[in-house]
Every structure is written in C-alpha cells, then in structure tokens.
Amino acid sequence: MRTIRQSGLRAIRATALALVFGVAGCAPQFNNYGYVPPAEDLELIAVGSDTRETVADKIGVPASSGVLNSSGYYYVRMRTKTIGPLAPQEIDRQVVAISFSEAGVVQNVERFGLERGRVVPLSRRVTSSPVSDNNFLRQLLGNIGRFNPTAFGG
C-alpha cells in the first residue's frame, strides 16, 4: 500500500514540476541587439562644430559606419520578443543618423523609429537639409519580419 502512495506522490510532483516548467517556458523573453546612444549623450554633440573624431570620443563609432555609407554614422538598435518555441518577433527598431559635411563636421543628428510600419523621425537637430540617404534608412527600418537575430550573435 505504501508503494502505491509513494508512486502517486511522485506522479503528482512530476506533474507539478512539468507544469511549472511549461508555464515558465511560455514567459516572453526580450533581447536587444545593437546600440543607440541615449538622448543625453546625443545632446553632447554640437551640430556645426563637432567632427567625426569628437563624435567617436563622445558616443563611440557605430558598427555600420564605413561599411554601409561613408557620409555618416548610423547607430541601429533592435528589440525582439520570443515566446516559448515560437520564432522571435521584432517589436522595436531605432536608428540614429549623424550626417557629416565633406569637411567631416556634424550637419545633422536625427533619430528615427517605426510606427505602424512607417519610418518616422523621433527627434531632429539639423543645420541644413535632413539626412540625404533616406533610402538607406528605409532599408534599415523597413525589414521588420525579415530580421534574423542569430546574424548578430546576440
């Protein structure tokens, strides 16, 4: 009789443990990829007087500069949410674009995001025309659904 009770208690414990792990596996997990400087750090950049070197000293050099477009710095941050075994979903993407003149002086500091699938400026400090490479920004921001987080090794 005692073994039947013990095996029944073991079965209940195993079921409870499986239930706990099952519920924990369904909790959403959030991951961040890339880097966008905070607004306080971007305020340190003086449009019209800072250069590539002083920007690099103040907020760092982005991973995408030089590779994608030599006219500016592009800082990109993406946030994904994963629930259980489902594929990760991108829930946020932001781009900070810092444009330089041919002399290497900061012309524009702009922050872009996505709202309902459309590129929207979140903040802008501009001395002349806005970022000239809008197609590049649209590519960076417009790939929702085609994002592969494993490509970033995160």
C-alpha positions as CSV (number, residue, x, y, z in Angstrom):
1,M,0.0,0.0,0.0
2,R,2.8,2.3,0.8
3,T,4.4,2.0,-2.6
4,I,1.2,2.9,-4.3
5,R,1.0,6.1,-2.2
6,Q,4.7,6.9,-2.9
7,S,4.3,6.4,-6.6
8,G,1.1,8.5,-6.6
9,L,3.0,11.3,-4.8
10,R,5.9,11.1,-7.3
11,A,3.4,11.3,-10.2
12,I,1.8,14.4,-8.6
13,R,5.2,16.0,-8.0
14,A,6.3,15.2,-11.6
15,T,3.1,16.7,-13.0
16,A,3.5,19.9,-10.8
17,L,7.2,20.2,-11.9
18,A,6.3,19.8,-15.6
19,L,3.5,22.4,-15.2
20,V,5.9,24.9,-13.6
21,F,8.5,24.4,-16.4
22,G,5.7,24.6,-19.0
23,V,4.5,27.9,-17.7
24,A,8.0,29.3,-17.3
25,G,8.7,28.4,-21.0
26,C,5.8,30.5,-22.2
27,A,7.0,33.7,-20.5
28,P,8.2,36.2,-23.1
29,Q,11.9,36.7,-23.4
30,F,13.2,40.1,-24.7
31,N,16.5,40.5,-26.4
32,N,18.3,43.7,-27.5
33,Y,20.7,43.9,-30.5
34,G,22.8,46.8,-31.5
35,Y,23.3,50.2,-29.8
36,V,21.7,53.6,-30.0
37,P,23.2,56.3,-27.8
38,P,20.8,57.7,-25.2
39,A,19.3,61.2,-25.8
40,E,21.5,62.7,-23.0
41,D,24.7,61.6,-24.9
42,L,23.4,62.9,-28.2
43,E,22.8,66.3,-26.6
44,L,26.6,66.4,-26.1
45,I,27.1,66.6,-29.9
46,A,27.3,70.1,-31.2
47,V,25.9,70.4,-34.7
48,G,28.2,72.6,-36.8
49,S,31.3,72.2,-34.7
50,D,31.8,68.5,-33.7
51,T,33.7,66.3,-36.1
52,R,33.9,62.5,-36.7
53,E,36.7,62.2,-34.2
54,T,34.9,64.1,-31.4
55,V,31.6,62.2,-32.0
56,A,33.6,58.9,-31.8
57,D,35.1,60.2,-28.5
58,K,31.7,61.2,-27.1
59,I,29.4,58.3,-28.1
60,G,31.6,55.8,-29.9
61,V,31.8,54.6,-33.5
62,P,28.9,52.6,-34.8
63,A,29.4,49.1,-36.3
64,S,27.8,50.2,-39.6
65,S,30.0,53.2,-40.4
66,G,32.4,52.9,-43.3
67,V,30.8,49.6,-44.3
68,L,27.4,50.9,-45.4
69,N,27.9,54.6,-46.2
70,S,31.0,56.8,-45.6
71,S,29.0,60.0,-45.4
72,G,27.5,59.4,-41.9
73,Y,27.3,57.3,-38.8
74,Y,24.3,55.0,-38.3
75,Y,23.5,53.5,-34.9
76,V,20.9,50.8,-35.0
77,R,19.1,49.1,-32.1
78,M,16.5,46.3,-32.4
79,R,14.4,44.6,-29.7
80,T,12.8,41.2,-30.1
81,K,10.3,39.2,-28.1
82,T,10.3,35.4,-28.1
83,I,7.5,33.3,-26.5
84,G,8.3,29.6,-26.0
85,P,9.3,27.8,-29.1
86,L,7.9,30.5,-31.5
87,A,10.2,32.4,-33.8
88,P,11.4,35.8,-32.4
89,Q,9.3,38.8,-33.3
90,E,10.9,42.2,-33.7
91,I,9.0,44.7,-31.6
92,D,11.1,47.9,-31.9
93,R,13.8,49.3,-34.1
94,Q,15.5,52.7,-33.8
95,V,18.2,54.4,-35.9
96,V,20.3,57.4,-35.1
97,A,21.8,59.0,-38.1
98,I,24.6,61.5,-37.8
99,S,25.5,63.2,-41.1
100,F,28.8,64.9,-41.7
101,S,29.8,67.6,-44.2
102,E,32.6,66.9,-46.7
103,A,35.0,68.5,-44.2
104,G,33.9,66.0,-41.5
105,V,31.8,68.4,-39.4
106,V,28.4,67.3,-38.0
107,Q,25.5,68.6,-40.0
108,N,22.6,66.5,-38.7
109,V,21.7,64.4,-35.7
110,E,18.4,62.6,-36.3
111,R,16.6,59.7,-34.5
112,F,14.2,57.5,-36.5
113,G,11.8,54.8,-35.4
114,L,8.9,52.8,-36.8
115,E,5.2,53.5,-36.3
116,R,2.7,51.2,-38.0
117,G,5.4,50.1,-40.4
118,R,6.3,53.7,-41.5
119,V,9.6,55.5,-40.8
120,V,9.0,58.4,-38.5
121,P,11.5,61.0,-37.1
122,L,11.6,60.8,-33.3
123,S,14.0,63.8,-32.9
124,R,15.9,66.0,-35.2
125,R,18.7,68.6,-34.9
126,V,19.6,69.8,-38.4
127,T,21.7,72.7,-39.7
128,S,20.9,72.1,-43.4
129,S,18.7,69.6,-45.2
130,P,17.8,66.4,-43.4
131,V,19.6,63.1,-43.9
132,S,20.3,62.7,-47.6
133,D,20.3,58.9,-47.6
134,N,16.7,58.2,-46.8
135,N,16.6,55.0,-48.9
136,F,19.3,53.6,-46.6
137,L,17.3,54.5,-43.5
138,R,14.2,52.9,-45.0
139,Q,16.1,49.7,-45.6
140,L,17.4,49.7,-42.0
141,L,14.0,50.3,-40.6
142,G,11.8,48.6,-43.1
143,N,13.0,45.0,-42.8
144,I,10.6,44.0,-40.0
145,G,9.7,40.4,-40.4
146,R,12.8,39.6,-42.3
147,F,15.1,40.1,-39.3
148,N,17.3,37.2,-38.2
149,P,18.6,37.8,-34.6
150,T,21.2,35.0,-34.9
151,A,23.0,37.0,-37.5
152,F,24.1,39.4,-34.7
153,G,25.4,36.6,-32.4
154,G,23.4,38.0,-29.6
